[in-house]
Amino acid sequence: MVILGIGGLGYRDAAAALLVDGRVVAAAPEDRFTRVKHQGGWPRRAVAWCLASAGVDARSVDRVAVANNPWIPLREKVLGWYGEGFFDSPEFRAFHIFHDETRESLLYLKELEDLRRGDPGRVTILRHHLCHMAAGFLSSGHDEAAVLVLDGRGEVSTSSLGLGRGASLEVFRVEEMPNSLGLLSAAVADFLGFREQDDEFRVMSISATGEPRFRSRFAEIVRLEPGGTFSLDPGFFALHEGRAVLSRRFHEAFGPAREPGSEVGERHRDIAASLQGALEEAALHMARSLKERTGASTLLLSGSLAQNWALNGRLAREAPFDRVEASAYCGDDGTALGAALAAFAAETGRRPSPVAGPDLGPDLPDDAVDGTLAACLLEAERPADPAAAVAGLLAAGKVVGLARGRAEFGPRALGRRSILAAASDPSVADRLRRTIKPRESHHPYGISVTGEAAADLLEGGARDRFMLVPATVRASRRDRIPGVVLADGTVRVQVADRQGDAFLHSVLDALGSRGGLAAAVNTSLNVPGRPPATTAREVLECYFTTGMDALLLGNRLLRKGTA
């Protein structure tokens, strides 16, 4: 059975995933092909790549599983007004007169109608939050786990609680608009002057440097209810076009908003800390209810707020579970994967194969790399041991781009499209900010570390493979990675193992054997404002327009200057 998953929110984070006989063979977001970060609409290019990479003809697809089609109500209205022939009518051909979002919505609907024609049962529409749950649980190797989805908005759903067991997912409760922790987080980020997409995670980073002196105010806004539920006080905000807009009452309680680009002051940091505390308390409230109801030993987190690593860390420390994990596919693009997995389980009654790792995107074969290098008139070394060559450069204080194998699917760079530097270098974070990835000093870099080094460096047996659950650095070891330890003593960490990524593990192991620490700062291989580089040409563009010293592209090594 061949199942094509379509994910995202319609207007952003479009993605596709392909499942063949219960095994995920390809997955990619649309923005990797358009180079427009968070690209929405129908993921035409991602679909074409998934099919081509697996050698599957579009006519061989048995099911198309669509996660969170927010335009189904619009479809029902349009067809009710104009009839089944609307998408062939002159009215539809005049869609360009509409606002861009309406235009994209109608194009999205047209793609679905084209798929339905001749075989209406071929297309399956799944709830957004069920797809988030499936992306977390059905991709994992766990036979049973409690599942907590923390999100902004999908259709009208904002968070959900459930249990995964075998091939089934049971949903206990779904919170709906206007009770959305994600939209509240985004609204406060706007108030604090961070108005770009994903900036709520910069607010999360600021929270580590503030004091929660507004905590009682946020307890009024986020009210914890019996049974693991919560509600938001609508007096502090209103909803407008799907977004939370802060009210005059909020401004009276917290003072004037910060202008973008102005100094981040003590009040701003304290508001961020108070918001973060409120989000964490609500998540803990839901997690405790899940434990009471399920008795499960593992908690899986999914949804866009599962990218809030500080919240995940709090749950890992305090939630009553033996193990807390965040899904590597927790973002809205991950719902493409979840839709395909859920459709397979529903159709067959069987559990799909666990997803071994996030390396599901486009590859960088040597012949394609060599062709690109030749076209660009570039010569590269061919080291006998590429991992040792990268480790030697890192040990010498160089910043090295690493692009090899299939690209990651998910929110984090995990060694396949990454920029690496030795984590023990005290100046590394400052250098990365100045010459490669400009960002505020409060927004931290993560590290990749071998399991052996993690046992010595970190408390509590850290084992997260996806840089989504932070770990506490042992007090006696914090001076070993001074540039990346947060104010609360934690660090974002990917524990690399030989099974998950043998090459990255070899690089880190070789770095440690040279007398250093088997840990490297790891940030995504992209220029600011763009998604991670995918093709060899995009990787080279990133390399030559930033301050990287060297680049391993496939198995070919390029150096700048004396690197």
ZAPANU-267911 format. One record per residue (C-alpha): residue in one letter; residue number from 0; x, y, z. Coordinates in steps of 0.05 Angstrom, whole numbers, always signed. Layout:
SITE fimi pamar xx yy zz
SITE A NUM X Y Z;
...
This chain:
SITE fimi pamar xx yy zz
SITE M 0 +0 +0 +0;
SITE V 1 +25 +69 -19;
SITE I 2 +1 +128 +22;
SITE L 3 +18 +201 +9;
SITE G 4 +13 +247 +69;
SITE I 5 -1 +321 +61;
SITE G 6 +14 +365 +121;
SITE G 7 +18 +437 +145;
SITE L 8 -36 +488 +159;
SITE G 9 -55 +506 +88;
SITE Y 10 -26 +575 +93;
SITE R 11 +42 +554 +122;
SITE D 12 +89 +495 +134;
SITE A 13 +65 +454 +74;
SITE A 14 +98 +386 +71;
SITE A 15 +92 +316 +41;
SITE A 16 +110 +246 +65;
SITE L 17 +107 +179 +30;
SITE L 18 +93 +113 +63;
SITE V 19 +104 +48 +24;
SITE D 20 +79 -17 +55;
SITE G 21 +81 +13 +125;
SITE R 22 +150 +44 +120;
SITE V 23 +165 +118 +112;
SITE V 24 +210 +126 +52;
SITE A 25 +210 +201 +42;
SITE A 26 +188 +266 +75;
SITE A 27 +203 +339 +61;
SITE P 28 +174 +408 +73;
SITE E 29 +156 +450 +13;
SITE D 30 +202 +507 +35;
SITE R 31 +263 +464 +21;
SITE F 32 +246 +470 -53;
SITE T 33 +217 +541 -58;
SITE R 34 +269 +570 -9;
SITE V 35 +212 +610 +24;
SITE K 36 +213 +594 +98;
SITE H 37 +148 +564 +124;
SITE Q 38 +120 +560 +53;
SITE G 39 +46 +545 +53;
SITE G 40 -4 +524 +0;
SITE W 41 -5 +457 -35;
SITE P 42 +63 +422 -28;
SITE R 43 +69 +408 -103;
SITE R 44 +145 +405 -105;
SITE A 45 +151 +364 -41;
SITE V 46 +99 +314 -69;
SITE A 47 +137 +308 -135;
SITE W 48 +203 +297 -99;
SITE C 49 +175 +244 -52;
SITE L 50 +145 +205 -109;
SITE A 51 +207 +211 -153;
SITE S 52 +256 +193 -98;
SITE A 53 +218 +129 -84;
SITE G 54 +206 +113 -157;
SITE V 55 +130 +115 -148;
SITE D 56 +83 +138 -202;
SITE A 57 +27 +184 -178;
SITE R 58 -25 +135 -205;
SITE S 59 +3 +82 -158;
SITE V 60 -16 +122 -95;
SITE D 61 -72 +85 -60;
SITE R 62 -89 +138 -9;
SITE V 63 -77 +212 +0;
SITE A 64 -81 +229 +74;
SITE V 65 -90 +304 +87;
SITE A 66 -76 +332 +156;
SITE N 67 -116 +392 +178;
SITE N 68 -150 +416 +115;
SITE P 69 -175 +482 +144;
SITE W 70 -213 +497 +80;
SITE I 71 -263 +440 +85;
SITE P 72 -316 +488 +113;
SITE L 73 -301 +535 +55;
SITE R 74 -308 +477 +6;
SITE E 75 -376 +459 +34;
SITE K 76 -399 +531 +28;
SITE V 77 -372 +541 -41;
SITE L 78 -402 +477 -69;
SITE G 79 -467 +493 -33;
SITE W 80 -469 +561 -67;
SITE Y 81 -444 +543 -136;
SITE G 82 -451 +467 -143;
SITE E 83 -401 +412 -159;
SITE G 84 -379 +446 -223;
SITE F 85 -350 +508 -188;
SITE F 86 -277 +488 -198;
SITE D 87 -288 +485 -274;
SITE S 88 -328 +550 -276;
SITE P 89 -309 +620 -299;
SITE E 90 -319 +642 -227;
SITE F 91 -261 +598 -205;
SITE R 92 -217 +621 -263;
SITE A 93 -225 +691 -236;
SITE F 94 -195 +672 -168;
SITE H 95 -138 +722 -178;
SITE I 96 -184 +778 -156;
SITE F 97 -183 +751 -85;
SITE H 98 -133 +766 -30;
SITE D 99 -71 +721 -34;
SITE E 100 -92 +677 +25;
SITE T 101 -160 +664 -7;
SITE R 102 -125 +650 -73;
SITE E 103 -80 +599 -40;
SITE S 104 -140 +568 -4;
SITE L 105 -178 +559 -70;
SITE L 106 -116 +530 -104;
SITE Y 107 -109 +481 -46;
SITE L 108 -182 +461 -53;
SITE K 109 -173 +452 -128;
SITE E 110 -116 +403 -117;
SITE L 111 -160 +362 -70;
SITE E 112 -218 +363 -120;
SITE D 113 -171 +339 -175;
SITE L 114 -149 +281 -131;
SITE R 115 -221 +263 -114;
SITE R 116 -246 +259 -186;
SITE G 117 -256 +188 -208;
SITE D 118 -241 +160 -139;
SITE P 119 -274 +200 -83;
SITE G 120 -250 +150 -30;
SITE R 121 -178 +160 -48;
SITE V 122 -172 +223 -5;
SITE T 123 -177 +218 +70;
SITE I 124 -182 +281 +113;
SITE L 125 -154 +273 +183;
SITE R 126 -157 +320 +243;
SITE H 127 -95 +362 +252;
SITE H 128 -84 +342 +325;
SITE L 129 -94 +268 +310;
SITE C 130 -38 +276 +259;
SITE H 131 +7 +309 +311;
SITE M 132 -7 +251 +358;
SITE A 133 +8 +200 +303;
SITE A 134 +72 +236 +284;
SITE G 135 +95 +229 +356;
SITE F 136 +71 +159 +374;
SITE L 137 +66 +118 +310;
SITE S 138 +135 +141 +288;
SITE S 139 +165 +117 +354;
SITE G 140 +184 +48 +377;
SITE H 141 +141 +52 +440;
SITE D 142 +85 +0 +448;
SITE E 143 +48 +48 +494;
SITE A 144 +55 +121 +513;
SITE A 145 +13 +179 +537;
SITE V 146 +12 +234 +484;
SITE L 147 +6 +308 +497;
SITE V 148 -3 +356 +438;
SITE L 149 +12 +429 +453;
SITE D 150 -3 +475 +395;
SITE G 151 -26 +541 +369;
SITE R 152 -86 +524 +326;
SITE G 153 -105 +468 +277;
SITE E 154 -176 +475 +252;
SITE V 155 -204 +499 +319;
SITE S 156 -163 +451 +362;
SITE T 157 -107 +478 +406;
SITE S 158 -83 +421 +450;
SITE S 159 -102 +349 +462;
SITE L 160 -90 +291 +509;
SITE G 161 -89 +218 +489;
SITE L 162 -59 +149 +493;
SITE G 163 -23 +109 +440;
SITE R 164 -24 +34 +446;
SITE G 165 -2 -13 +390;
SITE A 166 -33 +13 +325;
SITE S 167 -87 +54 +359;
SITE L 168 -92 +125 +385;
SITE E 169 -146 +143 +436;
SITE V 170 -161 +217 +444;
SITE F 171 -187 +235 +513;
SITE R 172 -195 +310 +507;
SITE V 173 -185 +366 +457;
SITE E 174 -181 +439 +477;
SITE E 175 -209 +488 +426;
SITE M 176 -204 +561 +408;
SITE P 177 -199 +611 +441;
SITE N 178 -161 +570 +493;
SITE S 179 -93 +567 +459;
SITE L 180 -26 +568 +494;
SITE G 181 +9 +574 +427;
SITE L 182 -30 +636 +405;
SITE L 183 -21 +668 +473;
SITE S 184 +54 +656 +467;
SITE A 185 +56 +687 +398;
SITE A 186 +16 +748 +421;
SITE V 187 +63 +761 +480;
SITE A 188 +122 +753 +433;
SITE D 189 +92 +808 +390;
SITE F 190 +83 +851 +452;
SITE L 191 +156 +841 +470;
SITE G 192 +177 +865 +401;
SITE F 193 +191 +797 +370;
SITE R 194 +144 +795 +310;
SITE E 195 +176 +747 +261;
SITE Q 196 +153 +675 +253;
SITE D 197 +182 +630 +308;
SITE D 198 +201 +690 +351;
SITE E 199 +162 +662 +410;
SITE F 200 +221 +615 +419;
SITE R 201 +267 +676 +427;
SITE V 202 +220 +698 +483;
SITE M 203 +229 +629 +513;
SITE S 204 +305 +640 +512;
SITE I 205 +298 +709 +545;
SITE S 206 +256 +677 +600;
SITE A 207 +318 +643 +629;
SITE T 208 +347 +712 +644;
SITE G 209 +286 +741 +680;
SITE E 210 +247 +733 +744;
SITE P 211 +174 +712 +743;
SITE R 212 +149 +772 +782;
SITE F 213 +86 +775 +739;
SITE R 214 +68 +703 +753;
SITE S 215 +5 +719 +791;
SITE R 216 -20 +761 +732;
SITE F 217 -8 +704 +684;
SITE A 218 -44 +657 +732;
SITE E 219 -105 +701 +719;
SITE I 220 -96 +695 +644;
SITE V 221 -82 +619 +642;
SITE R 222 -131 +587 +689;
SITE L 223 -120 +514 +707;
SITE E 224 -186 +475 +710;
SITE P 225 -204 +407 +739;
SITE G 226 -190 +345 +698;
SITE G 227 -125 +370 +666;
SITE T 228 -158 +426 +628;
SITE F 229 -145 +501 +624;
SITE S 230 -178 +564 +599;
SITE L 231 -154 +633 +580;
SITE D 232 -186 +696 +608;
SITE P 233 -214 +731 +546;
SITE G 234 -209 +798 +581;
SITE F 235 -134 +800 +566;
SITE F 236 -138 +787 +492;
SITE A 237 -184 +781 +432;
SITE L 238 -182 +738 +370;
SITE H 239 -176 +770 +302;
SITE E 240 -167 +731 +237;
SITE G 241 -141 +670 +275;
SITE R 242 -91 +709 +317;
SITE A 243 -92 +730 +390;
SITE V 244 -90 +805 +398;
SITE L 245 -74 +832 +468;
SITE S 246 -126 +878 +498;
SITE R 247 -121 +944 +534;
SITE R 248 -128 +906 +599;
SITE F 249 -63 +868 +583;
SITE H 250 -26 +933 +568;
SITE E 251 -52 +964 +633;
SITE A 252 -27 +904 +671;
SITE F 253 +42 +898 +638;
SITE G 254 +59 +967 +613;
SITE P 255 +77 +991 +543;
SITE A 256 +99 +943 +489;
SITE R 257 +172 +939 +469;
SITE E 258 +191 +968 +401;
SITE P 259 +226 +918 +356;
SITE G 260 +302 +928 +357;
SITE S 261 +302 +967 +423;
SITE E 262 +338 +943 +485;
SITE V 263 +310 +883 +521;
SITE G 264 +300 +909 +592;
SITE E 265 +288 +877 +659;
SITE R 266 +212 +884 +653;
SITE H 267 +213 +849 +586;
SITE R 268 +254 +792 +614;
SITE D 269 +208 +785 +673;
SITE I 270 +146 +783 +629;
SITE A 271 +180 +729 +587;
SITE A 272 +197 +689 +650;
SITE S 273 +126 +696 +676;
SITE L 274 +95 +674 +610;
SITE Q 275 +143 +614 +606;
SITE G 276 +124 +594 +677;
SITE A 277 +50 +597 +659;
SITE L 278 +60 +553 +598;
SITE E 279 +100 +503 +638;
SITE E 280 +49 +500 +694;
SITE A 281 -8 +488 +644;
SITE A 282 +32 +433 +610;
SITE L 283 +49 +400 +677;
SITE H 284 -25 +404 +696;
SITE M 285 -43 +366 +633;
SITE A 286 +14 +316 +640;
SITE R 287 -6 +298 +711;
SITE S 288 -77 +286 +689;
SITE L 289 -52 +241 +633;
SITE K 290 -11 +201 +683;
SITE E 291 -72 +191 +728;
SITE R 292 -115 +169 +670;
SITE T 293 -65 +124 +633;
SITE G 294 -13 +100 +682;
SITE A 295 +36 +101 +624;
SITE S 296 +110 +105 +638;
SITE T 297 +127 +147 +576;
SITE L 298 +101 +215 +556;
SITE L 299 +108 +237 +483;
SITE L 300 +102 +311 +465;
SITE S 301 +81 +338 +398;
SITE G 302 +52 +401 +367;
SITE S 303 +88 +467 +353;
SITE L 304 +98 +483 +427;
SITE A 305 +137 +418 +435;
SITE Q 306 +193 +459 +403;
SITE N 307 +195 +499 +468;
SITE W 308 +255 +462 +497;
SITE A 309 +251 +498 +564;
SITE L 310 +180 +472 +574;
SITE N 311 +202 +402 +553;
SITE G 312 +258 +405 +603;
SITE R 313 +211 +424 +659;
SITE L 314 +165 +365 +641;
SITE A 315 +225 +318 +638;
SITE R 316 +245 +339 +709;
SITE E 317 +176 +344 +742;
SITE A 318 +123 +306 +703;
SITE P 319 +107 +238 +736;
SITE F 320 +134 +196 +679;
SITE D 321 +196 +153 +674;
SITE R 322 +212 +182 +606;
SITE V 323 +191 +246 +570;
SITE E 324 +206 +253 +496;
SITE A 325 +189 +307 +444;
SITE S 326 +174 +283 +374;
SITE A 327 +226 +298 +322;
SITE Y 328 +167 +314 +277;
SITE C 329 +129 +359 +325;
SITE G 330 +121 +419 +278;
SITE D 331 +62 +430 +231;
SITE D 332 +102 +401 +173;
SITE G 333 +107 +337 +213;
SITE T 334 +32 +327 +206;
SITE A 335 +46 +302 +135;
SITE L 336 +83 +243 +167;
SITE G 337 +29 +235 +220;
SITE A 338 -27 +235 +168;
SITE A 339 +6 +179 +128;
SITE L 340 +21 +138 +191;
SITE A 341 -50 +147 +218;
SITE A 342 -82 +129 +151;
SITE F 343 -41 +65 +147;
SITE A 344 -59 +43 +217;
SITE A 345 -133 +58 +205;
SITE E 346 -134 +22 +138;
SITE T 347 -95 -40 +158;
SITE G 348 -104 -45 +233;
SITE R 349 -28 -54 +237;
SITE R 350 +26 -12 +267;
SITE P 351 +71 +22 +215;
SITE S 352 +146 +10 +220;
SITE P 353 +181 +58 +269;
SITE V 354 +216 +115 +235;
SITE A 355 +290 +102 +247;
SITE G 356 +312 +174 +241;
SITE P 357 +297 +242 +211;
SITE D 358 +341 +231 +149;
SITE L 359 +281 +229 +103;
SITE G 360 +296 +287 +56;
SITE P 361 +336 +298 -8;
SITE D 362 +403 +264 -14;
SITE L 363 +472 +290 -35;
SITE P 364 +502 +234 -77;
SITE D 365 +575 +242 -98;
SITE D 366 +559 +248 -172;
SITE A 367 +512 +306 -159;
SITE V 368 +563 +339 -114;
SITE D 369 +619 +330 -164;
SITE G 370 +576 +358 -220;
SITE T 371 +559 +420 -180;
SITE L 372 +632 +431 -160;
SITE A 373 +653 +425 -233;
SITE A 374 +599 +473 -256;
SITE C 375 +623 +523 -204;
SITE L 376 +696 +512 -224;
SITE L 377 +714 +490 -154;
SITE E 378 +765 +439 -133;
SITE A 379 +756 +398 -69;
SITE E 380 +797 +349 -29;
SITE R 381 +776 +276 -23;
SITE P 382 +799 +257 +47;
SITE A 383 +809 +183 +60;
SITE D 384 +774 +191 +128;
SITE P 385 +724 +249 +122;
SITE A 386 +702 +244 +195;
SITE A 387 +774 +250 +220;
SITE A 388 +786 +309 +173;
SITE V 389 +726 +346 +201;
SITE A 390 +747 +330 +273;
SITE G 391 +817 +356 +260;
SITE L 392 +789 +422 +235;
SITE L 393 +743 +428 +295;
SITE A 394 +800 +413 +342;
SITE A 395 +840 +469 +309;
SITE G 396 +784 +519 +325;
SITE K 397 +753 +521 +256;
SITE V 398 +679 +527 +240;
SITE V 399 +658 +472 +192;
SITE G 400 +596 +462 +150;
SITE L 401 +572 +391 +145;
SITE A 402 +525 +370 +88;
SITE R 403 +521 +297 +71;
SITE G 404 +468 +243 +64;
SITE R 405 +394 +255 +65;
SITE A 406 +370 +321 +95;
SITE E 407 +333 +322 +162;
SITE F 408 +257 +325 +165;
SITE G 409 +238 +364 +226;
SITE P 410 +255 +429 +263;
SITE R 411 +328 +415 +281;
SITE A 412 +394 +406 +245;
SITE L 413 +422 +340 +270;
SITE G 414 +487 +331 +231;
SITE R 415 +464 +325 +160;
SITE R 416 +456 +399 +144;
SITE S 417 +494 +430 +201;
SITE I 418 +547 +481 +220;
SITE L 419 +594 +453 +273;
SITE A 420 +646 +483 +320;
SITE A 421 +682 +455 +381;
SITE A 422 +637 +465 +441;
SITE S 423 +696 +475 +488;
SITE D 424 +717 +539 +453;
SITE P 425 +694 +597 +499;
SITE S 426 +690 +646 +441;
SITE V 427 +651 +600 +394;
SITE A 428 +581 +628 +407;
SITE D 429 +605 +699 +398;
SITE R 430 +640 +682 +333;
SITE L 431 +580 +646 +305;
SITE R 432 +536 +706 +320;
SITE R 433 +584 +755 +289;
SITE T 434 +604 +719 +225;
SITE I 435 +553 +664 +210;
SITE K 436 +486 +664 +246;
SITE P 437 +469 +732 +275;
SITE R 438 +423 +726 +335;
SITE E 439 +413 +757 +403;
SITE S 440 +460 +734 +458;
SITE H 441 +401 +705 +497;
SITE H 442 +383 +657 +440;
SITE P 443 +428 +597 +452;
SITE Y 444 +462 +547 +407;
SITE G 445 +454 +473 +419;
SITE I 446 +508 +419 +421;
SITE S 447 +516 +349 +393;
SITE V 448 +552 +301 +440;
SITE T 449 +568 +227 +443;
SITE G 450 +532 +185 +494;
SITE E 451 +597 +172 +530;
SITE A 452 +614 +246 +536;
SITE A 453 +542 +262 +556;
SITE A 454 +547 +215 +616;
SITE D 455 +606 +255 +642;
SITE L 456 +581 +325 +622;
SITE L 457 +507 +322 +638;
SITE E 458 +462 +302 +696;
SITE G 459 +406 +252 +694;
SITE G 460 +426 +206 +638;
SITE A 461 +409 +253 +581;
SITE R 462 +392 +215 +517;
SITE D 463 +350 +261 +472;
SITE R 464 +370 +251 +400;
SITE F 465 +333 +311 +371;
SITE M 466 +356 +372 +410;
SITE L 467 +286 +383 +438;
SITE V 468 +294 +363 +512;
SITE P 469 +350 +402 +546;
SITE A 470 +395 +373 +599;
SITE T 471 +428 +402 +661;
SITE V 472 +503 +409 +656;
SITE R 473 +540 +384 +718;
SITE A 474 +563 +444 +758;
SITE S 475 +635 +420 +757;
SITE R 476 +633 +414 +681;
SITE R 477 +601 +480 +661;
SITE D 478 +667 +514 +647;
SITE R 479 +680 +461 +593;
SITE I 480 +625 +489 +548;
SITE P 481 +621 +561 +572;
SITE G 482 +591 +591 +509;
SITE V 483 +528 +549 +506;
SITE V 484 +505 +538 +578;
SITE L 485 +441 +576 +594;
SITE A 486 +432 +618 +657;
SITE D 487 +395 +561 +691;
SITE G 488 +453 +512 +678;
SITE T 489 +419 +475 +621;
SITE V 490 +440 +463 +549;
SITE R 491 +403 +443 +487;
SITE V 492 +432 +375 +469;
SITE Q 493 +431 +321 +416;
SITE V 494 +460 +256 +441;
SITE A 495 +488 +223 +379;
SITE D 496 +495 +148 +376;
SITE R 497 +526 +101 +325;
SITE Q 498 +458 +73 +306;
SITE G 499 +424 +140 +295;
SITE D 500 +481 +175 +258;
SITE A 501 +546 +136 +252;
SITE F 502 +582 +192 +215;
SITE L 503 +566 +247 +265;
SITE H 504 +584 +201 +322;
SITE S 505 +651 +186 +288;
SITE V 506 +666 +261 +281;
SITE L 507 +651 +274 +354;
SITE D 508 +688 +212 +377;
SITE A 509 +750 +233 +336;
SITE L 510 +745 +303 +365;
SITE G 511 +745 +274 +435;
SITE S 512 +804 +229 +420;
SITE R 513 +846 +291 +402;
SITE G 514 +846 +312 +474;
SITE G 515 +783 +354 +471;
SITE L 516 +711 +343 +489;
SITE A 517 +669 +298 +444;
SITE A 518 +618 +354 +435;
SITE A 519 +606 +405 +380;
SITE V 520 +561 +466 +375;
SITE N 521 +510 +448 +322;
SITE T 522 +467 +499 +285;
SITE S 523 +429 +492 +220;
SITE L 524 +464 +503 +153;
SITE N 525 +426 +563 +128;
SITE V 526 +431 +637 +118;
SITE P 527 +386 +680 +162;
SITE G 528 +314 +682 +140;
SITE R 529 +320 +621 +95;
SITE P 530 +306 +547 +107;
SITE P 531 +365 +499 +114;
SITE A 532 +405 +487 +50;
SITE T 533 +384 +425 +13;
SITE T 534 +421 +420 -53;
SITE A 535 +496 +423 -65;
SITE R 536 +489 +492 -97;
SITE E 537 +450 +519 -38;
SITE V 538 +502 +490 +10;
SITE L 539 +558 +525 -28;
SITE E 540 +519 +591 -28;
SITE C 541 +513 +587 +48;
SITE Y 542 +587 +568 +55;
SITE F 543 +614 +625 +13;
SITE T 544 +567 +679 +42;
SITE T 545 +583 +664 +115;
SITE G 546 +645 +659 +158;
SITE M 547 +652 +583 +156;
SITE D 548 +725 +561 +150;
SITE A 549 +712 +494 +116;
SITE L 550 +657 +452 +87;
SITE L 551 +648 +377 +79;
SITE L 552 +600 +370 +21;
SITE G 553 +584 +296 +13;
SITE N 554 +653 +267 +17;
SITE R 555 +688 +328 -13;
SITE L 556 +724 +378 +31;
SITE L 557 +732 +452 +16;
SITE R 558 +774 +501 +57;
SITE K 559 +781 +576 +61;
SITE G 560 +847 +610 +71;
SITE T 561 +891 +572 +120;
SITE A 562 +837 +524 +144;
